[in-house]
């Protein structure tokens, strides 16, 4: 998903824990499906759909790009003429390039690695320092890889996408490089001590490959070995052991999924000692969220099933064992574990059928688990309670697991940033709407919390206030939302108001600090609203499941209810109310603006899904059918079509001027969604704007220059539509 939150600190190093497999919320570790061409996709259109716009799905086809270029020129010409545009772009670029940003970094064994971009290094620097230096006022960064120099020397538009380090030999790492910001990456072995790529080392061609180090000379790889090595979703269904010095084609297959699976992938179950051998956990993902089979690779490289529930999520590894979260109630050997609970699995006992499952934390009705992480000996759980964050340190004593809350502020968003896998330190960030991000170092043994870096205040918070409200949805459910505004807000219905939402894939929307929103929106008299609608993860798995498949309309109803509540309370009126969403949130905005166009005067739809009758035939869309349902199913088809934005644009309806924003390089959600709906609105003479960045992938932008241009387009449009009336 593209959250499209205007965080000031955009250059955060990726953490190194096992991610949840959330296809729209996190970049998949897997291979992209090939783009469905216009010549073979008409069979997937229902009889009432159009066929004359399918050329727009030929991503780089001449006819399609000619249409895109004409729309870009029209949109840019209009918005750049606005007197505010140039200054907004300069301000945004200055903020993005500012040197007083927090230098985020992640632990890799005994060092910390960070990625930094600025005006002199637009593609960025991979840097390294020690914990002692990081704790000081001057980290004295050591450059490991200069991506700008690499791109220039190779004539490529490289975008750094992270790395995978070898635990037994930290000098060895695998660097991921993307062409223009796509999810698909080239992977190359890199020596971080010599600061050079390894000649004849491990190397993979462009794909969404999944790789882990088994030892310094062995990888476990899932990639595009051959056309038959992919699932119908376009992801790897094979995992192989690849030994140094042997061709990839000779790698030994250790696991094989089925064609109708979503994917297979692997992760390492780290031992408690660096001298011991790590174990491999294999995931056979048959359906996202609800059907994953887990296996432990034994010493003979034979996968042995781990009989945890198929909808459970392996959150972390602790001392060679598993920590899982439950998406439904689990009855195991006479004990009942509640939906949303965190459970410790002692593998040796569990695999032998002798118990080994122990409750760590049971959630309350208003609690949701956001992340679980471990240091060498300790477990940390990041939770939400009524959409307010906490971080708990869990320690086991004779009476069970005991929680110690980290002494962080209570009203915003703390987030676990990185942990020492072989140490006892945790990096945790805190922010809220009016408090700049602060990065803390926490000692698991000493329980001391110290502030390392803080983003300087970009604005005077005393001018504003952030409050939480609730709206009542169509079925009577109370839906929370946050509102940020001037303390002197007058409830006279004239305030330009921007309502942001997502509502899918168990992705929670929490308070965050943004000088972009303040300088370009709040300062202009605007009100910013963040919705916590169903489909997200703000209240755990049940909140997500409430808006799945046939219940998708509930997410849209929740969003509409918040819009109506804002109008009812006198915050705004339809002519001053705009909505924004990206990816699954783009579907949300598209559905809502076609269902209730009279409520809004602006709709910002970014990298969206819009043709829901064919989403499963484009790129990785088929892997999201557990979220939306199968359009070809006789029951689900009519339900999906009833809200599919593309299918519900009507010629005789008055719509607000919609602004579509997408990327040619988006290899997660096909740009054809935005293109075809914009073309349909064009053919029906509806007002719309359209901008497609040629780079950026699903994130929309590949560098700060592109990001600042995107911000300026966005906020000029919103001010034109919502303030100047």
N, C-alpha and C positions, 0 to 999 in steps of 0.2 A: 504494500500500500504506500501511496505517497501521502504522508500526513500533511505536508505543506505547512507545517508550523514554522513561523519565521524566527527560529532560535538564532541568537547572536553567535553562539558557539557551535559552528557547523562542522568543525574539523575534529571530531572525536575519534579516538582510536577504537577499533572494534574490540569488544571483550572476547575472552577466549573460552567461555563456557559453552556447553551444548545448547543450541537454540531450540526453541519450540518450532515445529514445522508449521508456520503460518504463511501460506503462499502470498497473501495480499499484504500482509503486515511486515514481513521480513523477506529480503531477497532469497529465493530458493537456492539451495546448494547444488541444484541439479541442472540438467541439460534442457535447453529451450526446444520446444517443438518447432518444426518448420512452419513458415507462414502459409496458410491456405491461399492458393492463388484464385484469381477471379474465374479461371477456367473450370475449376472443379468444385465450386462451392454453391452453385445455384440449387443443387439438389437438397441443400439444407434449409432453403427458404420455404416458408409456407406459401400456399397458393395466392394469398393476398399481399405478399411482400413484393417489393420492387427488385428488379434485376439490373436496371440501367446505371446503378451507382457502384456496382461491385468492382469497377476498375480502381476505386479508391483504396481497395485492400491490397493492391500491388504496391507495397511499401515504397519502393523507389522507382516505380514505373513512370515513364515520361509524362503520360497524361495525368496521372495522379499528382505528381509534383508540380505540374503546371497549374492545376487547380489550387494546390496548397500555396504556391508562391503568390498567386493572385489574391488569395484571402489574406495572407501575411502582409502583403503590400497595402491592402485596403485598411487593415486593422492598425498597422504601425503608423501609416500616414495620419490617421485620425488621432490616435492617442499621443503621438509624439508632438503634435501641434499644441497640446495642452500646456499652458505655462508652467504647470507643476512637474511635468515629466522629467525634464533634464535635471532639476534639482533633486527629485526623488531618486533618480538613478545614481547621481553622485553621492548622495547621502547613504544609500544602501551599499554602494561599493566601498565607501570609507568605513562603514561599520563592519562589513565582512572582512576587510583587509586590516582592521585595526590590530595593533600589536599588544593591546592590553586584554585580549581575549584569554580565556583559561587555556593553558597548554595541556589539554587532556592526553592521558597516556594510559596504557594498560600493562599489567605485569606479564612478563615473559621470563619465567624462571627468576633469576636474581636482578634482572634489569627491568626498565620500563621503556616501552616504545610508544612514540606518538607520531601523528601525521599532521603536518602544518602547511597551510596554504596562506599566501598573502600576495600583495601586488607584485613582488619580485619573483614569487614562486607560485604562479597560478595553478599549476598541476600538482605541486606539493613536494614536500620533503618527508621521507621516512627518517625519524630521528630516534636517538637512544640516549638514556641517562641512567644513573643509579638512583636508588631510593633515597640515599643520603643527600644527593644533589637535588633531587626533586623536592625534598622537604625544605631546602634552602630557598632563598629569594632568587637565586640564579642557578637554574638546572644545568647550565653549560652543556647544551645539546650537542651531540655528535651526529653528524649527518651520515646515514647509512645508505640511502638511495635518493638521488635527485631525479624525480620523474620528469621534470622539464628537460633536463639534459638528455635523459634516455629517449624521450619522445623526439627531440630534435635530431639526435644521432641516428635514429631508426626511421625517421620520417613518418611517425605514427601519432595518432591522437590518443595517447594513452591516458587512461583514468585509473588511478590506484584503487583497488577494490579489497585490499587486505592481504593477510599472509597467514600461513599455517606453520608453526614452529615445531621442531623435533624436540621432545622432552629429554631424550637421552643425550642429545648433542645439540644444544641451543644455537650453535653456529650455523646449523642447517635450517633453512626455511624455504617455503614455497611462496613466491610472490604472485598475486593475482592482478592481471592488467586487463582493462576493458577498452574496447574500441569505442570511444565517444560516450561512455557511460552505460552501455548495455549490461544486462545481468550476465550474459555470457562472457567468459574471461579466458585469456591465455594464461597458463600456469607455467612458471619456470623456477627451477631450483636456484637459490641464491645463498652465498656465503656471507653472513653478516659480519664476520671478522675481517675477511679480505675485501668486503664491500664490492663484490662482483658476482655476476651470474656464473654458475658452474659450467664450464665447458664439458659437453657430453653428459651433463646431469639430467635429472628428471625434467621432462617438458611435455606439456599437453597443448594441443591445438585448441582453438576457440570453442568453448562449450560451457555449459553450467555444470562443470565437473565437481564431484565430491571426492576429496582426498584427505587421508589421514596418514601420519607416520606410524608404521608398526615398529620400526627401529631405524637407525641412521641409514640403512641401505635398503629399506623395504617400505613400499607404500601399499595402502589399500585404495583402489581407485574405482569410481563409478563414472563413466563418461560415454561418449559416443564411439564405441568400439566399431560398430557396424550398424546398418539400418535395423537389423533384427535385435540389436542390443537395447532398443528403446521400448518403453511401454506405449500404449495408445495415447497417453498424455504427453509423450515426447520426452520423458525422463528416463534415466538409466534403469534397467531391470537386472543388470549384472553387476556384481562386485568381483574384482580380481586382485590377487596379490602380484605386485609388480616389483621385481628385484632389480637392483642396480646392475647395469651392464647388459641387461637382456632387453630385446625389443618388446614394445607394448603388446604386439600381436601374440607373443609367447607367454603373456601373463596367465597365471593359474586362476581359473574361475573358482570362487569359494561360495558364491551364493547366486541363485537365479530366481527372480520373481516371474510373474506371469504378465502377458501382454496387457491384460485389463487391470493390472495394478496401477497405482499412481506412480510409485517409484520404490527403489531400494537405496539405502544409504547406510553408512557406518559411522561409528564414533568410538573413541577409546575410553575404556573404563580404567582410569589411572590407578595404579597401585599406591600404597601409602609410602613407598620408598622408591627413589629414582633408580635404585639398583635392581628392583624387581621388574618383571615383564608386565607390560600393560596388557589388558584383555580387550577384545573387540566386541562391541555390541552392534548387531545388525538390525535394521528396521525394514520391515516389509510393509510399506504404506499402501494399504488396499483402498482406504477411503480416509480423507483428511478428518481428523478429530475422532472418528468413531470406530475405525477398524485398522489397527496397526498390530502386526505380529512382531515380537521381539525375540532375538536369539543371542546366545553367548557362544562365541567361537572357542572351541576347546583346543587343546594342544595339537590335535591332529587336523586342525583347521576344518572341523566339522561343526556346523551350527546346531546348538542345542536350544530348544524353546525355553523362554522365560515366561511362565504362565501368569503374568500380571494381566489385568483387564485390557481388552483391545482398545478401549478409549482412554486408557491412562496415558499420562505423559511422563517420560523420564526427564526429570528436571535437573538433576545433578548427580555427581558421584562423590561419595564420602568414604574414605579409607577402604576403597575397593568394593564398596556396596552401592546400592541405588537409593535415590530419593525420588519418589514419584508423586504426582498429583492425580486426583481422581475426578473424572468428569461425570461420573455417576456413582451411585451407592455400590459398595463392594462387600459381599459376604464371603469371608474366608475363614475356614476352620472354626466356625462358631462365633466369630467376631464380625461386627458390622461397622464398616468404615463409611462415613458420610460423603456425599457428593461434595467435591471441593477440598477434601482433606489432603494433608501431606503425610505420606507414609514412608517409613524407612524399611528397606528390603535387605536383609542379610542374605546375600546370595547363596552361600554354602548351605545354610539351613533350608532356604526357600527352594532351591533346586532339588534338594533331597526330600522334599515334602514334609519337613519337620518344623513347619512354622516359618519364622523369620520375618513376619510382617508386623510392624509396630507403629502405632499412631504417634506422629510428631505434633501435628496441629490440626484441630477441627475448626472449620470456619463458622462464624456466626452468619445470620441472614444477610447482614450488610457488608460482609467481608469478602474480598476476592484476592487470591494469590496472584501476584504480578511476576515475581521472579524468585528463584531459589539459587543460591550460590554457596560455594564452600571454600574455606582455606584448608590448610593441611589437616586441621583437627576440628574445625568448627563449621556450623551450618548457619546460614543467614537466609531469612525469608523477607521479601519485600511484599507488603500487603496494602490493600485499600480498605478503608472502613468509611462507608458513605462518601466515597470518592476522595478521601483524604488519606495521605500515605503514611506508612510507618515501616521501619526496618527492625526486625527482631533477630537477635542472636539466640540460637537454640543450643542448650547444653543438656546432655543426658546425665541424670543422677539416679540413684536407686529407685526413686518414686516415679520415674518417667522423664519426659522432656520438659525443661523449664525455659520460659522465654524471658529474655532481657531486652528491653527496648532501647535502641540507640537514642541518645539525647539530641534529637534533631527537631526543628520546628514542626508544629503539629498541623498546620492548615494548608500545606502545599504538597509538593511532589518530591520526596526523596527517592533516589534511584541508585541501585547498586551498579557501580561503573566497572570495577575490576577487582579481582581477588588474587592473592598469592597462592598458587597451587601447592607450593612447597614451603610456605611461610605462614605468617599469622596476621597479615595486614589486609585491610579492605579499603578500597576507595569508594566513597559514596557521595553523590551529588544531591544538592537541594536547590529548589527554585519554586516560586509561585508567581502569580500574575504581577505582583508589585515588588518582589524580592529577587535581585539578580542571582544568577547561579553561583553557588559556592561549592567547591570541591573539598571534601574532608578526608583525612586519613584516620582510620580506626584500628586500634590494636586489639585483636581478639583476646589476647591474654591479659593485657592491662586494663582493657575496657576504657581506654582514653581516646577521646575524639578531639582532633585538632584541625583547624582550618588551614588548608594549604594555599588555595587560590580563590579569589572572588572576582567576578566580573564587576567592573565599576558601574555604579548606577548611571544608566543612560538617560534617566528622566527623574523628575521629582515625584515620588510616589504619594506624597501628601495631597496631591491634586485629585487622586483617583481612589476608587474603592472597588473591591471585588466581593460579590455576594453570591450565595447559592439559593436558587429558587426551585420550585417544582411545578410542573404542569400536569394536567390530567389527560391521559391519552383516551382514544375512542373507547377502549374496553375498561376504562376506570383505573388503569395503572398509573401510579405517580412516577413521573419522569423528572429526574434532577437535571439542572443546568446551571452553569456559572455565568455571571454577567459582570463585565468590567466596564466602568463608566466614570465620568466626572462625578465628584462628590456633590456638585451643584446641578446634577441632572434634573431637568424639569420633565415631569410626566405629562407632556402636552401633545405627544404623538408626532413630534417633528424631528426626532433624533435619528440621524442616519445610523442604521443598525446592521451589523454583519453577523449572521448566524452560521456557525461552522459545525459540521457533523460527519460522522463516519458510519457507525452502526453495523459492523460486521466482523467476522473472523476472530471474535473474542478480543478485539483490540480496544483497550481502554483509553479514553480521552481525559487527561488530567491537567491541572493548572501548570502553566509554563510562563517564563519571562521572555518578552519580545519587545525590543526597542523599535522594531519595524511597525508593529501594531500601534505602539504609542505615537511615534512620530508621524506616521502616514494615516492614522485612523483616529485614535483617541484625541490627539491634539487638534484634529479637525472637527471635534465635536461628536465623533462617532462613538457608538456602543459596540462592544465585542461580546459575543455570546458563544459559549462552548457547550454543546449538547451531549448528554450521557444517555443516548437512546438504546433500546434493546438491539441485540445483535453484537454489541460490544462486550467487554469483559469487566465492566465496572462493579458488578455484583456476582462475579463468578460464572461457572459454566451454565447455570440455569438462565441467566440474563442473556447469554449468547443463544442458547437453544430456543428461547422464546420467539426468535425472529427467523428461524431457519425454514427454508423451503416454502411449504404452503402458508407459513406464517410471516413471510417476508414483509407483507403489507404493514405489520405492526411497527416495524422500524420507521416506515414512512409516516404512519399515523402519529408516532411519538414526535417526530420532527415537526410535523404540521401543528401538533398540539403546542409545542414550544413557541412556534411562530404566532399562533393565535393568542397565547398567553401574553406575549410581548405586546401585542396590539391591545389586548384587553386591559393590561395594566397601564396603558398610556405611554409606554416606552417609545413606541413608533407607530407608524401606519404603513399600509402596503407600499405606498409610493416611496417610502424611505427604508424599506426592508429588503436586504439582499441575503442570499445564501451561497455557501461555498463548500465544496467537497472534492476530494481527489481519489482516483482508483475506485474502490467500492463506494467511497463517499461521492464520487462522480455519478455513480448509478443512483445513489440516494437523491442527489440534487436533481438529476434528470427526471426521476420518477415523480418527485414532489412538484417540480415546476410544470410538468405536463398534467398532473392531477389537480393542482390548485394554483394555476397561473395568476389568479386575481390577488393572491396574497403577497406577491413579490414584484419588485421593480428591477432586480438584478439577480443573475444566477451565474456563478463562476464554476464551471465544470472542467476538472483537470484530469488528464490521463485516465479517462473513464471507461467503464463498461456501459454500453447503451443499447446495443442490439442483443437482447437477452434470449432471443430465439436461436442465435447462432454463436453465442459466446463460447460454447463448448467445442467449437470447431476451429477456433483461432488461438494460436500459440498454446499456452498451457491451460486454457480455459476448462478443458474437460476435468481437470483435477479439482475444480471448485464446485462440482455438482453436489457434493454433500452440503454445501452452503446454500445453493440456489435451487437445486433440483435439475432434472433432465428435461429439456424442452421437447424432446421427442416422446416422452411418456404421455399417454393419453389423458392422464389426470393432471400431471404437473404442467403440461404444455399450455392449456388455457389459463392457468393461474399465473404463470410467468408472463404470458403475452398480455395479460390484463394490466401489468405494471411496466412492461418493457418500454423504456422511454422512446426508442426509435419507432415502435409500433403505435405509439399513442400521440404523436404529433399530428394535430388536425388542422386542416386548411382553414376552417371557419372559426378558429379560436384565436383570441388575442393573447400573445405571450409577451413577457418582458424580454428585452434584448439580452439573449444568452451569450456568454463569452466562453468559448471552448479553447482550452489550452492543452497541448499534448506534445509529443516528441517523436520524430521519425525513428529514433534509435530505441524506442520503447519495445523491448522484446519480451515483456511480461504481459501487458495489456495492449492489444493491437491498436495502433493509431487509427485503423479503419473505423472503429467505433465512433470516435469524435468526428472524423471526416464525413462519414455517411449521414450522421444525424444533422450535421451542419448543412450538408448538401440538400437534405430533405427539407430543412427549414428554408433554405435558399429557394428551392423550387416552389415552395408554398408562399413565398414572399414574406416570410417572417423576419423580423430584425435579428441579427446575430453578429458577433465578432468571432474571429478565429485566428489563433496563433499557434504555429507548430515549430518548435525549435528543432533544428536538424540534428542536435546532439542531446545528451543528457539522460537517455534511458528513461526508466520509470520515475526517476527523481526529477525529471524535467530540465535540469541544467547540469552541465559538466564542469563548470568553473564559476568563480565569483562574478566575472563579467557577465556571463549569461544569467546568473541568478539575479543580479541587480537590475538587468533589463526586464526580467520576468516580474519582479516586484513592482517596478515602475508601471508596466502595462496594467498589472492587476489593480493597483490602488488608484491610478488615474481613472480607470473604468468605473470602479466602485464609487468614487467621489462624484464623477459625472452623473451617474445614474441615481445616486441616493442623497446627495447633498445639495446639488445645484437647482433643485426644483422649488 
